[in-house]
Amino acid sequence: MVVRLGFEELLGDERFFPRLLARNAHGRMRARPYGPDVPCVLLTGGPGTGKQQLLEALRDRFGEKAPVVLVDCADPQYEREAGERPSCRSATTETLYDIALRMEEWDGPGGAVPTPRFFAGMAAVAAGQGLRQQELDEELARYRPLLGPPSPWWSRLFKNVAHGYLGALAAIVAPAAAMPLVGAALSEFLEMLATSGEEPVQGTYRNYPGAGGSAATGLRLLGNSFHKGEEGRRFAEGFLFRALLEDVEAAYSGPGARLNRIGRPAVLLHSSNWPVGRRLLAATLAGRAEGRHGCTVLVASERMPEPLFLAGEQRTVELSVYQPDEQAPPETWEWLPARGTLGRSVLLLRMPSLTSGQVKQQVLEQVGAVDNADLLLRAQDAVSRLSGHRPRMVQRLAEAAARLPGLDNDRDLLGHPVLFDDAPAPVRDVLLEELVVRRLPERLPAGHTDRWLDLLTHLSVAHSGDCARTLLRSGELEQPAGGLTADQVQQYLLESGWPACERHFIGDFGLRQLLMSRLYEPAGTDPDTDPGTAPGTGPTTDWHRNHTLLHAHYRGLPEAPDHAFGTTAAHGLNHDLVAGGGPERAIRHLAAEFPATGTRAEEWCEQLLAIAQAPLLGGPDVRRARMNVAEIVGTTLERQLDQLLHAVWLCEERTRPADAAAAEKMGELLGALALAHPGAAPVLANRAAEWGGRARGRRPLQPCACTSHITWGS
């Protein structure tokens, strides 16, 4: 799995992560890179790029020799557990408690990692809330396991010193010692926490802002901060994370650690773009900006190319970026503390896409023995184009292609079943569940979560913000939109990690194909068993309704420039082709606009190309027949343009193999137009050469951000 996902370049011996963790799969490394401090690594990539799988691979491969704790910052369990006692818990402290428990349960080389500093902080937070006797007993007893039994080597080397203060801390929170802690009793309890904890607790909490060198005062201020509104609680949570990391790092420093510990410990934060993750990351980076070094490796997953909490930061240097498929990792880490510059200790690791070879290998592994090499190649090409080489999409689409279905169009593959929750389901619906429904934008209002997929499905036919706004104003989209604007939807898509495209509202090619397929053929329909009512064949389906609405909108506008299509008329005619209005209106428009001279020839060619970029879902495909024999009843020019439009339409189809005959025919027709119309000849001849070259090279005639990676076949 690691090799198929393209992670071996990151996880193999002497590669980036073994060097960062100072150990390989077999034991410790000779040298630890990056000196006394290590970068905070942010894995950046949208849904389906393998961030979670990489974090799990790190845990599984390196977690036997050193504690490697993986938590999901979006896990609702932390909110639920915090809600059981909200006066002294939060989703963030529950996440930290989970990390601390797993550190204490560690039973590899060096033994358990107790967390007395974090324990004392949580005890102080609980003690200051005026809980009833039983509640306080339960809360303090809950944190008692974090102290854990000291490991034998520690006790022997340090003559039970550690056992002494850990035991003393445990005695303080024994049920018999618990009492209503207010006034002097609370002060006494905090003083006992500070003194019994000796240097670990005192060394941390006497440095709490405003403590004046008194650990007991620091513990009291920590508890107060936890209840001083959002900002105070955020600061207290950050300090508790600092205390937890100091506990972990204490176990990995000193002569005992050198003899008994291997490598560096690690904390892995999945979904760090969610509030808990942002708070933990911001607290850690703020500490490093102030000069606090640390040996604990922190790796977090982030959907956006640059995290939101760093995006607005004023900085004099660019963030460090590592792209495994393009460059080697940094050999050194120049880290200089600078207050207020959180990004100085961050290394952004761009998740690598799979190579063409890895995509083909993934399909081959699903297929097994091959009887028909042509079908295999066709399936591999379809998976490559639809997936954009995103690892999760490659995996699922390869599963769908396992039986080597005959494919006329790549989108045919999206209806093939894969196993999901132990039952077969169309791969389209499975991928939308995994990449959209289970990866909702973090700031999406709660009332929109159940309608998000439906909204994106409708907007899959939009090219621009104006297109999307037109659809959102329609009565059919009033309920799915629920008041969201096109700008908000686009921002939520970006924050979810989906890319933008200058020519498509849904800026990821593969996601757009999934959504369009769902719009044309909604879940639960079966065209094989009920062909007479198959979705997409009637005039009232959502697919046709949306395109008809957009055609009517742009047809009703005055002729004007259009960012995506050159003119509003061309924009409307593109939707008309899809809506089933036939190509006649587009042909007559192109004939009426055809340039007698070269002054408008460039614009005309752009309009032709824009109109022809129309997805064809369902129904008979007559494009090949009409590029050879025109069907329109009209002038010679109109009949030539009938053939040319259909040839260009075939060449620009992005979900089927390259059509060499269409590319050749397109060149012939453009050449014939150039001979018949000398005034436009230079531009037409140039387009014949340019477009022909792109078509023969299996590339889009008009590439955009979401199709620049696409090739038509091997």
N, C-alpha and C positions, 0 to 999 in steps of 0.2 A: 504493500500500500504506500509506504514512504517513497519508494522509487517512482511508482506510477503518479503520485501527486507532485513529483518534481522537487521533493524536499531533501534528496540525498546530498545535493550541493550545499545545503545548510547544516545537515546533521552528521554527515560522514566524518570519519576521523580526520583531524587537522582542519576541519572546516570551521565555519563561523561559530556555531553554538557550542561545540565541544571546547573551543578555545575560550569562549566567553565564560562557560561554566567551569573552566580549568580542569576538565576531565573528558575522557572519551568513554566509549561504551564498556571498556575493560577496566578502567581505573584512572588514577590521577595523571594529569599532564605534567610535562617537565616544567613548563613556564606558564605563568598567568599573564595574559595580555592586559594592557590598559592600566597597569600599575595599581595604586591603592584604591582607585575609584573606577567604576564601570558605568557605561552609558545605560540610560533607561531606554530600552528598545521598544518602539511602537510598531507593531505589524499593521500596515495600512493596506486596505483593499476592500472592495465592495462585497456584497453577498456572493457566496459561492466561490471565493478565491482561496479557501483552505486555511483561514486563520485558526479556526477552532481545531481542525485536524492537526495543524502544526503544533499548537499548544499541547494537545493530547499526546502527540509524538514526543515532545520534549519531556513531558511527565513520565511517559512509559519507558523511554529509552534511558533517561538519566536519573529517574527517581529511586533506583535501587541503591545507589551509593551516597546520595545526598538528598536532603528533603527538597522536593520540588512540588509546591502546593499550587493547584489550579482551582480557581473559583470563577464562577460566572456572575458578574456584577449585575446582570439583569434577572437573576434567579428570584422569582417571587417569594421563595421560602424565607428570604431575609426580611422582607416587609412583613410577612405573616408573624414571624417570631418576634420582631420588634413590636408589633401591635399587641402582643400579649402583656407587655409591661412598658408602655411608651414613655413613662416618666424617666426611665433610666436605660432605655435601649433605642437604637435606631437601625435602619437597614445597613448603615455603614459599620456600626459597632458589631452587628451580627455577622457581617462579612469578616471583620477582623477576628472575632471570636472563633469562627470556623477555621481561619488560617492558624490561629494559635493552638486550637485543639489538634489539628493535623500535625503541627510541629511537635506537640507533646507526645503524639502517638508514634512518632518516627522511631523505628527500631533498627535502622541500618547502622553503618559504621559510626561510632561515637555516641550512639544512643539518643534518647529523647532530648528535645530542645525545650526546657522549661521557659516560661515567659513571666517572670516575677514583676517586671516593670509594667507590662500590660495588665497583669492581674491586679496590681495595686491601684492602677488608674480606674479600672472598672469597679473595683470595690469601693473606691472613693466616690464615684458617680452614684452607685447604688445607695451608699450610706447617707448621702446628703439629701435624699428625697422624702424623708419622713414616712417611709413605708411602715406598714404594720409589722409586728414581730415575725409572723409566719412568712410574710412576703420577703422580708429582709433575709431571714434564714435561708429561704429557697434561692434567692438571688445570689447571695454570697457563696452558698454551697455549690451553685452552678459553675462558678469560676475556680473552685478549689482544684479540679483536675489539671488546670493549666500549670500548677507548680510541679506535679508529677514526681515520681521517684528519681533521685539523682542516679546517674549511671555509675557502675562500679569503678571505672577508671577515674572518674572525677573525684569520688569519695577517697580513693586510695591516694591520689596525688595531692589533694588539698585537705586531707585529714578532716573530712566532714564539714569543712567551712560552708560549702554550699548547702549541705544538708541542714546545717544549723539555721541559716536565715530562711530557707524554704520552709522548714518545719515551724519556725517562729511565725512566719506569715500565715501558714495554715491554721495555727492555733488561734490567731486573732479572729478569724472568721468562722470558728467552730460554732455550732448552733447555741451552745451554752453561753458563749460570749456575746451573742447578738442581743441587742437591746434597742429601744427607741433612741435613735441617735440625733439629738438636737442639742444646741447650745454647747455646754462644756463637755457633754458626753461625745458629741461629734468631734470636737477638737482633740479629745483624748484618743479617740479611735484613729484619727488621721495621724496623730503623733506616733502612735504605736505602729501604724503601717510604715511610716517613714523610717523609724529607728530599727524596727525588726527586719526591714528589707535591706538594711545596711547599704553598702555602696551602690548596688544596682538601682535601688529605688531612689535613694538620696541623690545620686549623681544625675538622674534624669529630671526629677521633679523640682529640685532646687533651681533649675534653669527655666522653669515655667515663667513666662512674662509676668512680672509683678511679684514673684515669690520672694525676692530679696535674699536669696540663698537658703531659704527654709523649705525643705521638701514637704513638710506638713502643710505649709501655706500654699505651696504649689498644687498639692492634691486638692485642697479646699477650692482654690481658684479654678481648677479643672472642672470640678463638679458644678461650680457656679456658671462657668462658661457654657456647659452643656445645656443650661436652661435659660440662656440669655438670647433667645431668638435664633433665627437661622444662621446669622454670621457667627455668633458665639458657639453654637453647636458645631458648625463646620470647622472652626479653629480647634475645638476640643477633640473632635474626631481625628483631625490631622495630627495632633500631638499624640494621641493614642497609637496611631499607626507608626509614628516615630519611635515610641516606646517599644512597640512590638518588634520593629526592625532592629533596635538596639539589643533586645533580648537575643534575637537570632544571630546577630553579628558577634555578640559576646561569646556565644557557644563556638564560634568559628575563629576566634582569635586566641593568642597565647600559646604556650608550649604544649599544653594538652591537646589543643585542636590540631596542631601540626602533626602530632603523633597518631591521632585517632580519627580525624575528620578527612574527608576526601572532597576536593573541588570546592565549589561555591554553592551555597543554598540559593533557592530561587522562589520567587512568588510570581505566578502567572495570572494575569487578570484578563479574562475573556469579557467582551462587551464593555470595554472601559469607556466607551462613549456615553454610557448610561450614568445617571447622577452619582451612584456609589463609586464607580470607576473614576469619574472626573475628580471627585473629592480626594480619593487616595492618590491619584497621579499628581494633582496640583500640590498636595501637601508634601509629597516626596520631592518634587522638583523645586519647590520653594526652599526646602531644607538644603538641597544641594546648591541652590543659587546663593545661599548664605554661608556655604563653606563646609557643610557637614558631609563628610565622605561616607561611603558605605560599600561593603563587599557583597551585599545581597543582590543577586541579579533580579531585576524587575523587567518582565516582558508583558506587554499589554496589547490587545487587539483593538484597532480603531478603524471605522469604516471609511472616514474621509481621508483624502490625501494629506490634509493637515488638520489636527484636532481643533475643535472650535475654541477651546480655552487658550490655544496658542495663536489662533489666527489674527487676533487684534493686537498682539504684543509688539511693542516697539523694540526693534533689535537692530544691531549694527552688523551682525553676521547672519548668513543664511543657516537654516537648520541643516544638520548633517543628514545625508540621504544615502542609503545603500540599496542598490537594485541588483539582486543576485544574478539575474539573467543578463546583465550588461556590464558588471564591474566586480572587482574583488572587494572584500570587506576592508574597512580601514585597518591599517597595521598598528596605528597608534591612536590614542584618544587624548587630545589636548583639551583638558578640562580646567577652566578657570572660573572660580565663583564670581558672580556678579549679581548683586541684589536686584531683583525685579526682572531678571531675564531667565524665565523658566526654561526656554528652549535650549539653553547652552549645554545641558546634560542629556539631551534627547538624540537618539539615532532613529530616524524613520527608515524602516525596512519595507520596501515596496514588495508586496507578495508577487512572486513570479508566476507568469502564465505558463501553461504546459507548452512544450514544443510540438511541432507537427508530428515528429516521430513518437512522442509520448501519447498524443491523441490516437494515432493509428494503432499503437501497441495496446492501448486500453480497449479499443474496439475489437482487436484481434483476440485478446484474452477472453472477452465475453462470447465471441463467436465460436472459438475453438477450431476444430478442423474445418477447412475451407474447401467447398466443392466448386464454388463459382467465384472466381477472382474478381469479375466485373461487379458483382453485387457487393462484395466486400469493399472494393474501392469506392463504390457509390455511397455506401453507408459511412465509411470513414470521412469522405468529403462533407456529407451532410452534418455529421457530428462536429466537424471542425468549424463549418460556417455558422451553425446555430449556436454553438457554445461560446464562441469568442475565446476558446481555450481556457475558460474558467474551469478549475478542477471539478467542482461539484456538478456543473452542467455536463461536462465531459463524462463523468461517471454515470449519471442517470441516462443520458442519451445513448451511451454505449450499451447500457442494459436494454434499452428499448430496441436497439438495432441488433440484438443478439441473434435473432432468427433471420437476419438478412432480408428484410422485407424489400420488395421491389418499390422503388420510390420514383415517382415522376417529379415531385417537388419536395424539397427538404421538409416543408411543413407537414407532409404526410406522416413523417416519423413521430410527430408530436401526439398523435392519437394512439400510438402503440403502448401497451401496458407494461408497467414495472411493478414490482412488489413494494407496497407501502403499508406499514402497520399490518403486515401479514395478509394483505389482500391486494389483488391487482387493481391498478388505477392507471389512467392515461398519464404518460410521462409529463405532459403539459401541466396537468393539475397537480402532480406531485412536486414539480419544480416550483410552481407558483406558491404552493403551500410552504415549501422549505425556504424559498428566497424572498418571498413577499410577506405572506401572512405571519410567518414566524420571525420575521426580521423587520418589524414595523418601525417607522421613524420614532425616535425617542420623544420628540416634542409633539407628535400627533395627538390632538385632543382625544380624550377617552371616548367621546361620543362618535368618533369617526373610525375607530379601529375595525369594527365589523363591516364597514362600507369601503375601506381603502382599496381592496382588490377590485371591487366592482367599478369604482371611480377610475382607477388606472386602466381597466379594461376598455371603458368607453373612450378614454383619452388616447388610446393607442393609435387612433387614426389621425390624430392632430399632428401638424407639422410645426406650428409656431405657437407662441403665447396667444396671438389673436385667434388662431384656430381653436385652441383650448377654451378661451373665453366664450367663443360662440357656442361651443357645445355646452358649457356650464350654464349658459343663459337659457338653454332649452328646457322645456318641462320634463323631458325624459330623465335628465340628469339632476333635477332639483333635489331628489331624495339622496342619491349617492353622494352628491357634493356637500350637502348639509351646510352650505354657507362658505365653504373653502373657495379661495380664489385660485386662478391659474398660477399666479406668482407663488402662492403658498405651497401648492402642490409641487411645483418645480423645486422649491427650496427643500421641501421634505425629501424629495427624491435624491437631491445632492447630499443631504445629511445622512441618508441611508447608504451612501456609497455608490450610487448609480451615476454614471458619467453623463455629461451634457453633450448635445449635438446641435450644431447650428441649423440643421435642416429637419430635425425630428424632435417633437416634444418629449417623447420617451427616448432618451438618448442612448440606450444600449440596444444593439441590434437583436441579440438573442431574447432579451426580455420583451421587446416589442413584438417579436414573432409569437411568443407564448401568449401574450395578451390578445393579439389580433386573432389567433386561432381560437381562443376562448370566446371572443366577441362573436366570431362567425359561427362557432359550434359550441354553445354553452354546455356546461357540465350536465350530465344526465340525459343527453340526447344520443340517439343511436341511428345514424343515417342508413346503416346496413339493414336494420329491421323495419324502418319506416321511411323509405326513400321519398315518398310523396310529400312528407312534411319536414324533410331535412333542413336544419337551420342554414340560412344563407341563400336558400332558393326562392324565398318569397319576398315580396316588396316591403313587408313590415318588420323584418328582422332588424335587430339593433345595428348589425353591420351595415346594411343598406340604408337604414334610417339615418345613421350618423353621416355617412358620405353624402346622401341626398341633401341633408340639412346644410352641410358645408358647401356643396355645389351651389345651392340656392343663395347662400349668404354671399359668396364671392361673385356670383353672376349678377347679383343685385347692386354691387358696388360700382361706382364710376371707375373707369380704367385708370389704374394708378400703379406705381412701383410696388413690388412685393419682395420682401427680403429673401424668402425661401424660393420663390418661383419666377422672379423677374417682374411679372405683372399679376394683378388680381385675376384677370381673365384666365391666364394659364393655371393659376392655383385652383380656380373653380373647375376647370376642365379636367384636371387631374382627378379630382373627386368624382366627376361625372363618369369617367372611364370605369372606376371601381363600382359606382352605384348602379351600373347596369344600363346607363343611358346610351351606350354604344359609342363608337369612335367618330361618328359622323360630325357631331358638333365640333370636336377637336380638329378634325381634318379641314373643315370649312374655315375655322378660325385661322389655322396655320396658312391656308391658301390665301385668305384675305390679307394676312400680315406679311406674306412672302415678299422679301425685298427685291425691288427691281435693280437696286444698286447695293454696293457693299456697306453703305453707311449704317444700315440697320441689320445687317446680316448676323453680326455677333449676338445681338439681342434675340433675334429670331431663333438661332441655334440653341440658345439657352432655354427659350420657351419650349422648343421641341423636346429637349432633354428632360425638362421639368415635368411636362405633361406625361411623358412616357415612364416616369418613375412611379408606377401605380402597381400595388400588389394585386395579384389575381388569385382569388380564393374561390374554388368551386366553379361549377359550370364548365361547358366545353371550352377548350383552348383553341381558338381559330387563328392565333397569331401567325403561326408558320404558314398556314394556307393563304392568309391575306397579304403576307409580305411577298408572296409569289404571284398572286392573282388578286388585283383590287376588286372590291365588291361595291364600292360607292358608285352611284350614278352621278357623274359630274364631268368637269373639264379634265383635260389631260393632266394639268398640274394637280388637281385634286386626287386623281387616280394614282399619280406618282407618290403623293404625300400619304395616301392610304397605305401603300406598300412600305414607305419609309418609316412611318410611325410604328407599324407593327414590327419591323425589323429592329428598330431602336428599342422598342418595348421588350423584345426578347433578349436583346443584348444587355439591357439594364436590369433584367430579372435577377435578384440577388439570392434566390433560394432554389436554384437549380444549376446543373452543370453548364459550363460554357457551351454556347451554340456557335460552332464554327461557320455553319451555313448562314446564320443570321448576320454574323460579323462580315462575311464576304458580301452578302446581299446589301447590307447597309452601305458599304464602301462603293458598290456599283451604283446604287441609287443616288448617293451624294455626288458621285462623279458625273452621272447623267444630268443632274440638276445644274451642276457647274458648267457643263457644255452648253446647256440650253439657255442659261442666264449668265452671260459674261460679267455683268455688273457685280454679281455676288460670287463669282467663281473663286477668287482668292480665299475667301473665308470658307466656302463649302469644301474646296480642295484640302484646306488645312484641317478642317474637321474630319474629313474622310480619312486622312492619314492619322490624326491624333486619336480619334475614337476607334478606328480600326486597330491601331497598335495596342490600345488598352484592352479591347475585346479579345484580341488574339493572345494577349498576356494574361488573360483571365482576371482582369481587374475591373472595378466599377468605372463606367464612363465618366461619372461625376462623383468622385469620392468625397466623403464627409467624415466627420469625427468617428461615427459609429460603423463605417464600412471600409475604412482605410486598410483594415487588417484582412479583408475578405479576398480570397481567390476562388475561382471557379474550377475546382478540381486540382489534381496533382500535376 
